[in-house]
Amino acid sequence: MKELSLYETIFLLAVLHLPGNAYGLTIRSKISRRKVPYGTLYSFLDQLYRKSYVRKSLGAPTSERGGRSKVLYQVTPEGLAVLKESYRLQHSVARGLKEYLKVKA
């Protein structure tokens, strides 16, 4: 079973929540009230790409970006599968912790 780190999960969820519009700035805005450094952002996105959990594509060039294209990200079926598995694992751990600590939901 492949596992996701907490930050991989957060970045993958951000991409999932931005269908067709997941690029650096929108992902950064989605994941944090405090600003995540772009180096950290792209490091995690590259890590998810290397693991085949996201795919990259180029958007249309825009005049606001000086004719450059945005790099758009999309969750792959593999990414969705590992995210579901991560959710099941986290839910199981939370259930066990809830019982141990006698926390009410």
N, CA, C and O atoms as a GROMACS GRO file, in nm:
protein
  420
    1MET      N    1   0.084  -0.118   0.000
    1MET     CA    2   0.000   0.000   0.000
    1MET      C    3   0.088   0.125   0.000
    1MET      O    4   0.183   0.135   0.078
    2LYS      N    5   0.057   0.217  -0.088
    2LYS     CA    6   0.129   0.343  -0.093
    2LYS      C    7   0.061   0.439   0.004
    2LYS      O    8  -0.061   0.441   0.017
    3GLU      N    9   0.143   0.518   0.072
    3GLU     CA   10   0.090   0.613   0.169
    3GLU      C   11   0.127   0.754   0.129
    3GLU      O   12   0.230   0.778   0.066
    4LEU      N   13   0.042   0.847   0.167
    4LEU     CA   14   0.066   0.988   0.143
    4LEU      C   15   0.105   1.054   0.274
    4LEU      O   16   0.054   1.019   0.380
    5SER      N   17   0.196   1.149   0.266
    5SER     CA   18   0.224   1.232   0.384
    5SER      C   19   0.108   1.329   0.400
    5SER      O   20   0.025   1.344   0.310
    6LEU      N   21   0.103   1.393   0.514
    6LEU     CA   22  -0.003   1.491   0.538
    6LEU      C   23   0.000   1.601   0.432
    6LEU      O   24  -0.105   1.638   0.380
    7TYR      N   25   0.118   1.652   0.400
    7TYR     CA   26   0.128   1.759   0.302
    7TYR      C   27   0.094   1.711   0.161
    7TYR      O   28   0.033   1.785   0.084
    8GLU      N   29   0.133   1.591   0.126
    8GLU     CA   30   0.094   1.537  -0.005
    8GLU      C   31  -0.058   1.530  -0.014
    8GLU      O   32  -0.116   1.561  -0.118
    9THR      N   33  -0.122   1.488   0.095
    9THR     CA   34  -0.267   1.480   0.098
    9THR      C   35  -0.329   1.618   0.078
    9THR      O   36  -0.422   1.633   0.000
   10ILE      N   37  -0.277   1.717   0.148
   10ILE     CA   38  -0.330   1.854   0.138
   10ILE      C   39  -0.316   1.907  -0.005
   10ILE      O   40  -0.412   1.963  -0.059
   11PHE      N   41  -0.200   1.890  -0.065
   11PHE     CA   42  -0.178   1.941  -0.201
   11PHE      C   43  -0.264   1.865  -0.302
   11PHE      O   44  -0.319   1.926  -0.394
   12LEU      N   45  -0.277   1.735  -0.285
   12LEU     CA   46  -0.359   1.656  -0.376
   12LEU      C   47  -0.506   1.695  -0.365
   12LEU      O   48  -0.576   1.705  -0.466
   13LEU      N   49  -0.553   1.718  -0.244
   13LEU     CA   50  -0.691   1.763  -0.224
   13LEU      C   51  -0.715   1.900  -0.286
   13LEU      O   52  -0.821   1.925  -0.343
   14ALA      N   53  -0.618   1.989  -0.275
   14ALA     CA   54  -0.632   2.121  -0.335
   14ALA      C   55  -0.648   2.111  -0.486
   14ALA      O   56  -0.733   2.178  -0.545
   15VAL      N   57  -0.567   2.026  -0.549
   15VAL     CA   58  -0.579   2.006  -0.695
   15VAL      C   59  -0.715   1.947  -0.729
   15VAL      O   60  -0.779   1.987  -0.826
   16LEU      N   61  -0.760   1.852  -0.649
   16LEU     CA   62  -0.890   1.789  -0.671
   16LEU      C   63  -1.004   1.890  -0.662
   16LEU      O   64  -1.101   1.880  -0.737
   17HIS      N   65  -0.992   1.986  -0.573
   17HIS     CA   66  -1.096   2.087  -0.552
   17HIS      C   67  -1.094   2.200  -0.654
   17HIS      O   68  -1.180   2.288  -0.650
   18LEU      N   69  -0.998   2.199  -0.744
   18LEU     CA   70  -0.984   2.305  -0.845
   18LEU      C   71  -0.986   2.247  -0.986
   18LEU      O   72  -0.894   2.272  -1.064
   19PRO      N   73  -1.089   2.171  -1.022
   19PRO     CA   74  -1.088   2.107  -1.155
   19PRO      C   75  -1.079   2.209  -1.269
   19PRO      O   76  -1.158   2.303  -1.278
   20GLY      N   77  -0.982   2.188  -1.353
   20GLY     CA   78  -0.962   2.274  -1.469
   20GLY      C   79  -0.896   2.407  -1.439
   20GLY      O   80  -0.867   2.484  -1.531
   21ASN      N   81  -0.872   2.436  -1.311
   21ASN     CA   82  -0.815   2.565  -1.273
   21ASN      C   83  -0.707   2.550  -1.166
   21ASN      O   84  -0.683   2.642  -1.088
   22ALA      N   85  -0.643   2.435  -1.161
   22ALA     CA   86  -0.541   2.409  -1.059
   22ALA      C   87  -0.403   2.444  -1.113
   22ALA      O   88  -0.342   2.366  -1.186
   23TYR      N   89  -0.355   2.562  -1.078
   23TYR     CA   90  -0.220   2.604  -1.112
   23TYR      C   91  -0.160   2.669  -0.988
   23TYR      O   92  -0.231   2.689  -0.889
   24GLY      N   93  -0.034   2.702  -0.992
   24GLY     CA   94   0.038   2.748  -0.874
   24GLY      C   95  -0.037   2.842  -0.782
   24GLY      O   96  -0.052   2.814  -0.664
   25LEU      N   97  -0.084   2.954  -0.835
   25LEU     CA   98  -0.149   3.056  -0.752
   25LEU      C   99  -0.279   3.006  -0.690
   25LEU      O  100  -0.304   3.031  -0.572
   26THR      N  101  -0.363   2.938  -0.768
   26THR     CA  102  -0.491   2.891  -0.714
   26THR      C  103  -0.472   2.780  -0.611
   26THR      O  104  -0.544   2.774  -0.512
   27ILE      N  105  -0.374   2.694  -0.635
   27ILE     CA  106  -0.345   2.587  -0.539
   27ILE      C  107  -0.294   2.649  -0.410
   27ILE      O  108  -0.336   2.610  -0.300
   28ARG      N  109  -0.203   2.743  -0.422
   28ARG     CA  110  -0.147   2.810  -0.304
   28ARG      C  111  -0.257   2.879  -0.224
   28ARG      O  112  -0.257   2.872  -0.101
   29SER      N  113  -0.350   2.944  -0.290
   29SER     CA  114  -0.460   3.011  -0.222
   29SER      C  115  -0.553   2.911  -0.155
   29SER      O  116  -0.606   2.937  -0.047
   30LYS      N  117  -0.573   2.797  -0.217
   30LYS     CA  118  -0.665   2.696  -0.166
   30LYS      C  119  -0.613   2.628  -0.039
   30LYS      O  120  -0.691   2.595   0.050
   31ILE      N  121  -0.484   2.608  -0.030
   31ILE     CA  122  -0.431   2.524   0.079
   31ILE      C  123  -0.404   2.597   0.209
   31ILE      O  124  -0.389   2.533   0.313
   32SER      N  125  -0.396   2.729   0.206
   32SER     CA  126  -0.346   2.792   0.327
   32SER      C  127  -0.393   2.934   0.344
   32SER      O  128  -0.402   3.011   0.249
   33ARG      N  129  -0.422   2.967   0.467
   33ARG     CA  130  -0.446   3.108   0.500
   33ARG      C  131  -0.312   3.180   0.505
   33ARG      O  132  -0.302   3.298   0.470
   34ARG      N  133  -0.211   3.108   0.551
   34ARG     CA  134  -0.077   3.166   0.548
   34ARG      C  135  -0.013   3.123   0.416
   34ARG      O  136  -0.046   3.017   0.363
   35LYS      N  137   0.074   3.202   0.366
   35LYS     CA  138   0.132   3.176   0.235
   35LYS      C  139   0.239   3.068   0.240
   35LYS      O  140   0.335   3.076   0.317
   36VAL      N  141   0.221   2.968   0.158
   36VAL     CA  142   0.321   2.862   0.142
   36VAL      C  143   0.421   2.912   0.039
   36VAL      O  144   0.382   2.958  -0.067
   37PRO      N  145   0.550   2.904   0.068
   37PRO     CA  146   0.649   2.948  -0.031
   37PRO      C  147   0.633   2.870  -0.162
   37PRO      O  148   0.605   2.750  -0.162
   38TYR      N  149   0.650   2.940  -0.273
   38TYR     CA  150   0.634   2.875  -0.403
   38TYR      C  151   0.730   2.758  -0.420
   38TYR      O  152   0.696   2.660  -0.486
   39GLY      N  153   0.849   2.767  -0.363
   39GLY     CA  154   0.944   2.656  -0.371
   39GLY      C  155   0.887   2.530  -0.309
   39GLY      O  156   0.901   2.420  -0.364
   40THR      N  157   0.821   2.544  -0.194
   40THR     CA  158   0.758   2.432  -0.127
   40THR      C  159   0.642   2.379  -0.211
   40THR      O  160   0.627   2.258  -0.228
   41LEU      N  161   0.562   2.469  -0.262
   41LEU     CA  162   0.446   2.433  -0.345
   41LEU      C  163   0.490   2.348  -0.464
   41LEU      O  164   0.438   2.239  -0.486
   42TYR      N  165   0.585   2.400  -0.541
   42TYR     CA  166   0.626   2.328  -0.662
   42TYR      C  167   0.705   2.201  -0.630
   42TYR      O  168   0.704   2.106  -0.709
   43SER      N  169   0.772   2.198  -0.517
   43SER     CA  170   0.841   2.077  -0.475
   43SER      C  171   0.740   1.964  -0.453
   43SER      O  172   0.760   1.852  -0.500
   44PHE      N  173   0.631   1.994  -0.382
   44PHE     CA  174   0.529   1.893  -0.358
   44PHE      C  175   0.456   1.856  -0.487
   44PHE      O  176   0.426   1.738  -0.509
   45LEU      N  177   0.427   1.953  -0.572
   45LEU     CA  178   0.359   1.922  -0.698
   45LEU      C  179   0.447   1.834  -0.786
   45LEU      O  180   0.398   1.741  -0.850
   46ASP      N  181   0.578   1.861  -0.790
   46ASP     CA  182   0.669   1.777  -0.867
   46ASP      C  183   0.676   1.636  -0.809
   46ASP      O  184   0.683   1.538  -0.883
   47GLN      N  185   0.674   1.626  -0.677
   47GLN     CA  186   0.675   1.496  -0.611
   47GLN      C  187   0.549   1.417  -0.648
   47GLN      O  188   0.557   1.297  -0.679
   48LEU      N  189   0.434   1.483  -0.646
   48LEU     CA  190   0.308   1.416  -0.684
   48LEU      C  191   0.309   1.377  -0.831
   48LEU      O  192   0.256   1.272  -0.868
   49TYR      N  193   0.370   1.460  -0.915
   49TYR     CA  194   0.382   1.430  -1.058
   49TYR      C  195   0.472   1.308  -1.081
   49TYR      O  196   0.437   1.219  -1.159
   50ARG      N  197   0.586   1.303  -1.013
   50ARG     CA  198   0.678   1.190  -1.028
   50ARG      C  199   0.613   1.059  -0.983
   50ARG      O  200   0.645   0.953  -1.037
   51LYS      N  201   0.524   1.066  -0.886
   51LYS     CA  202   0.455   0.947  -0.838
   51LYS      C  203   0.332   0.914  -0.923
   51LYS      O  204   0.261   0.817  -0.895
   52SER      N  205   0.306   0.994  -1.027
   52SER     CA  206   0.191   0.978  -1.118
   52SER      C  207   0.057   1.002  -1.049
   52SER      O  208  -0.044   0.945  -1.091
   53TYR      N  209   0.055   1.084  -0.945
   53TYR     CA  210  -0.070   1.117  -0.876
   53TYR      C  211  -0.137   1.240  -0.937
   53TYR      O  212  -0.257   1.261  -0.919
   54VAL      N  213  -0.059   1.321  -1.009
   54VAL     CA  214  -0.115   1.433  -1.085
   54VAL      C  215  -0.052   1.433  -1.223
   54VAL      O  216   0.058   1.380  -1.243
   55ARG      N  217  -0.122   1.493  -1.317
   55ARG     CA  218  -0.064   1.516  -1.450
   55ARG      C  219  -0.057   1.666  -1.472
   55ARG      O  220  -0.134   1.743  -1.413
   56LYS      N  221   0.034   1.706  -1.558
   56LYS     CA  222   0.052   1.847  -1.590
   56LYS      C  223   0.014   1.870  -1.735
   56LYS      O  224   0.032   1.785  -1.822
   57SER      N  225  -0.040   1.989  -1.760
   57SER     CA  226  -0.065   2.031  -1.897
   57SER      C  227  -0.048   2.182  -1.904
   57SER      O  228  -0.056   2.252  -1.802
   58LEU      N  229  -0.025   2.232  -2.023
   58LEU     CA  230  -0.009   2.376  -2.039
   58LEU      C  231  -0.141   2.438  -2.081
   58LEU      O  232  -0.209   2.388  -2.171
   59GLY      N  233  -0.178   2.546  -2.014
   59GLY     CA  234  -0.296   2.622  -2.052
   59GLY      C  235  -0.261   2.713  -2.169
   59GLY      O  236  -0.148   2.714  -2.217
   60ALA      N  237  -0.359   2.788  -2.213
   60ALA     CA  238  -0.336   2.881  -2.324
   60ALA      C  239  -0.249   2.997  -2.275
   60ALA      O  240  -0.260   3.039  -2.160
   61PRO      N  241  -0.163   3.048  -2.362
   61PRO     CA  242  -0.081   3.165  -2.324
   61PRO      C  243  -0.173   3.284  -2.295
   61PRO      O  244  -0.275   3.303  -2.362
   62THR      N  245  -0.135   3.364  -2.196
   62THR     CA  246  -0.216   3.481  -2.161
   62THR      C  247  -0.131   3.607  -2.165
   62THR      O  248  -0.011   3.603  -2.141
   63SER      N  249  -0.195   3.718  -2.197
   63SER     CA  250  -0.122   3.845  -2.204
   63SER      C  251  -0.078   3.890  -2.064
   63SER      O  252   0.026   3.954  -2.050
   64GLU      N  253  -0.158   3.855  -1.960
   64GLU     CA  254  -0.119   3.893  -1.824
   64GLU      C  255   0.013   3.829  -1.784
   64GLU      O  256   0.087   3.883  -1.701
   65ARG      N  257   0.042   3.716  -1.843
   65ARG     CA  258   0.165   3.644  -1.808
   65ARG      C  259   0.272   3.665  -1.914
   65ARG      O  260   0.367   3.587  -1.925
   66GLY      N  261   0.257   3.770  -1.992
   66GLY     CA  262   0.358   3.800  -2.094
   66GLY      C  263   0.363   3.695  -2.204
   66GLY      O  264   0.469   3.670  -2.262
   67GLY      N  265   0.249   3.634  -2.232
   67GLY     CA  266   0.242   3.533  -2.337
   67GLY      C  267   0.280   3.394  -2.290
   67GLY      O  268   0.282   3.300  -2.370
   68ARG      N  269   0.309   3.379  -2.162
   68ARG     CA  270   0.344   3.247  -2.109
   68ARG      C  271   0.218   3.170  -2.071
   68ARG      O  272   0.114   3.229  -2.043
   69SER      N  273   0.229   3.040  -2.071
   69SER     CA  274   0.117   2.952  -2.035
   69SER      C  275   0.125   2.913  -1.888
   69SER      O  276   0.233   2.904  -1.831
   70LYS      N  277   0.009   2.889  -1.829
   70LYS     CA  278   0.003   2.835  -1.693
   70LYS      C  279   0.024   2.685  -1.701
   70LYS      O  280  -0.018   2.620  -1.797
   71VAL      N  281   0.089   2.630  -1.600
   71VAL     CA  282   0.099   2.485  -1.587
   71VAL      C  283  -0.020   2.441  -1.502
   71VAL      O  284  -0.029   2.476  -1.384
   72LEU      N  285  -0.109   2.364  -1.561
   72LEU     CA  286  -0.229   2.318  -1.493
   72LEU      C  287  -0.209   2.176  -1.444
   72LEU      O  288  -0.143   2.095  -1.509
   73TYR      N  289  -0.265   2.145  -1.329
   73TYR     CA  290  -0.252   2.013  -1.267
   73TYR      C  291  -0.389   1.948  -1.256
   73TYR      O  292  -0.490   2.014  -1.236
   74GLN      N  293  -0.388   1.817  -1.270
   74GLN     CA  294  -0.511   1.739  -1.259
   74GLN      C  295  -0.479   1.608  -1.188
   74GLN      O  296  -0.376   1.546  -1.214
   75VAL      N  297  -0.567   1.568  -1.097
   75VAL     CA  298  -0.547   1.442  -1.024
   75VAL      C  299  -0.570   1.325  -1.120
   75VAL      O  300  -0.668   1.324  -1.195
   76THR      N  301  -0.481   1.228  -1.118
   76THR     CA  302  -0.492   1.108  -1.201
   76THR      C  303  -0.576   1.003  -1.128
   76THR      O  304  -0.600   1.015  -1.008
   77PRO      N  305  -0.619   0.898  -1.200
   77PRO     CA  306  -0.687   0.788  -1.131
   77PRO      C  307  -0.601   0.727  -1.019
   77PRO      O  308  -0.654   0.688  -0.915
   78GLU      N  309  -0.469   0.719  -1.040
   78GLU     CA  310  -0.380   0.668  -0.936
   78GLU      C  311  -0.380   0.760  -0.814
   78GLU      O  312  -0.380   0.714  -0.700
   79GLY      N  313  -0.381   0.890  -0.840
   79GLY     CA  314  -0.385   0.987  -0.732
   79GLY      C  315  -0.514   0.978  -0.652
   79GLY      O  316  -0.513   0.988  -0.530
   80LEU      N  317  -0.624   0.960  -0.722
   80LEU     CA  318  -0.754   0.947  -0.655
   80LEU      C  319  -0.757   0.820  -0.571
   80LEU      O  320  -0.810   0.820  -0.460
   81ALA      N  321  -0.703   0.712  -0.624
   81ALA     CA  322  -0.701   0.585  -0.551
   81ALA      C  323  -0.618   0.595  -0.424
   81ALA      O  324  -0.661   0.548  -0.318
   82VAL      N  325  -0.500   0.656  -0.432
   82VAL     CA  326  -0.415   0.668  -0.314
   82VAL      C  327  -0.476   0.766  -0.214
   82VAL      O  328  -0.457   0.751  -0.093
   83LEU      N  329  -0.549   0.865  -0.262
   83LEU     CA  330  -0.617   0.958  -0.173
   83LEU      C  331  -0.729   0.888  -0.097
   83LEU      O  332  -0.748   0.912   0.022
   84LYS      N  333  -0.802   0.803  -0.166
   84LYS     CA  334  -0.908   0.725  -0.100
   84LYS      C  335  -0.849   0.632   0.006
   84LYS      O  336  -0.903   0.619   0.116
   85GLU      N  337  -0.738   0.567  -0.028
   85GLU     CA  338  -0.673   0.477   0.067
   85GLU      C  339  -0.620   0.555   0.187
   85GLU      O  340  -0.630   0.508   0.301
   86SER      N  341  -0.566   0.673   0.162
   86SER     CA  342  -0.517   0.757   0.270
   86SER      C  343  -0.633   0.798   0.361
   86SER      O  344  -0.618   0.801   0.484
   87TYR      N  345  -0.747   0.830   0.302
   87TYR     CA  346  -0.865   0.866   0.381
   87TYR      C  347  -0.908   0.749   0.470
   87TYR      O  348  -0.937   0.767   0.588
   88ARG      N  349  -0.912   0.631   0.412
   88ARG     CA  350  -0.953   0.513   0.491
   88ARG      C  351  -0.858   0.491   0.608
   88ARG      O  352  -0.902   0.463   0.720
   89LEU      N  353  -0.730   0.504   0.584
   89LEU     CA  354  -0.631   0.487   0.690
   89LEU      C  355  -0.647   0.594   0.798
   89LEU      O  356  -0.649   0.562   0.917
   90GLN      N  357  -0.658   0.719   0.757
   90GLN     CA  358  -0.673   0.828   0.854
   90GLN      C  359  -0.802   0.814   0.933
   90GLN      O  360  -0.805   0.841   1.053
   91HIS      N  361  -0.909   0.772   0.866
   91HIS     CA  362  -1.037   0.754   0.934
   91HIS      C  363  -1.026   0.641   1.038
   91HIS      O  364  -1.078   0.654   1.149
   92SER      N  365  -0.959   0.534   1.003
   92SER     CA  366  -0.939   0.423   1.094
   92SER      C  367  -0.857   0.466   1.216
   92SER      O  368  -0.890   0.431   1.329
   93VAL      N  369  -0.751   0.541   1.192
   93VAL     CA  370  -0.667   0.589   1.302
   93VAL      C  371  -0.748   0.683   1.391
   93VAL      O  372  -0.741   0.674   1.514
   94ALA      N  373  -0.826   0.773   1.330
   94ALA     CA  374  -0.906   0.868   1.408
   94ALA      C  375  -1.010   0.794   1.493
   94ALA      O  376  -1.036   0.832   1.607
   95ARG      N  377  -1.069   0.691   1.437
   95ARG     CA  378  -1.168   0.612   1.512
   95ARG      C  379  -1.104   0.548   1.634
   95ARG      O  380  -1.160   0.551   1.744
   96GLY      N  381  -0.986   0.491   1.615
   96GLY     CA  382  -0.915   0.428   1.726
   96GLY      C  383  -0.874   0.530   1.831
   96GLY      O  384  -0.880   0.503   1.951
   97LEU      N  385  -0.832   0.645   1.786
   97LEU     CA  386  -0.791   0.751   1.877
   97LEU      C  387  -0.911   0.804   1.955
   97LEU      O  388  -0.902   0.831   2.075
   98LYS      N  389  -1.022   0.820   1.886
   98LYS     CA  390  -1.146   0.867   1.950
   98LYS      C  391  -1.186   0.775   2.064
   98LYS      O  392  -1.221   0.821   2.172
   99GLU      N  393  -1.182   0.644   2.038
   99GLU     CA  394  -1.217   0.547   2.142
   99GLU      C  395  -1.119   0.551   2.258
   99GLU      O  396  -1.159   0.544   2.375
  100TYR      N  397  -0.991   0.563   2.227
  100TYR     CA  398  -0.888   0.565   2.330
  100TYR      C  399  -0.900   0.688   2.418
  100TYR      O  400  -0.888   0.680   2.541
  101LEU      N  401  -0.923   0.804   2.355
  101LEU     CA  402  -0.930   0.930   2.430
  101LEU      C  403  -1.071   0.962   2.481
  101LEU      O  404  -1.092   1.059   2.554
  102LYS      N  405  -1.167   0.877   2.440
  102LYS     CA  406  -1.308   0.896   2.478
  102LYS      C  407  -1.355   1.037   2.440
  102LYS      O  408  -1.414   1.109   2.521
  103VAL      N  409  -1.327   1.073   2.314
  103VAL     CA  410  -1.367   1.203   2.260
  103VAL      C  411  -1.502   1.187   2.192
  103VAL      O  412  -1.524   1.090   2.120
  104LYS      N  413  -1.591   1.283   2.214
  104LYS     CA  414  -1.721   1.283   2.145
  104LYS      C  415  -1.708   1.359   2.016
  104LYS      O  416  -1.643   1.464   2.010
  105ALA      N  417  -1.770   1.305   1.911
  105ALA     CA  418  -1.761   1.370   1.779
  105ALA      C  419  -1.860   1.483   1.766
  105ALA      O  420  -1.867   1.548   1.662
   0.00000   0.00000   0.00000
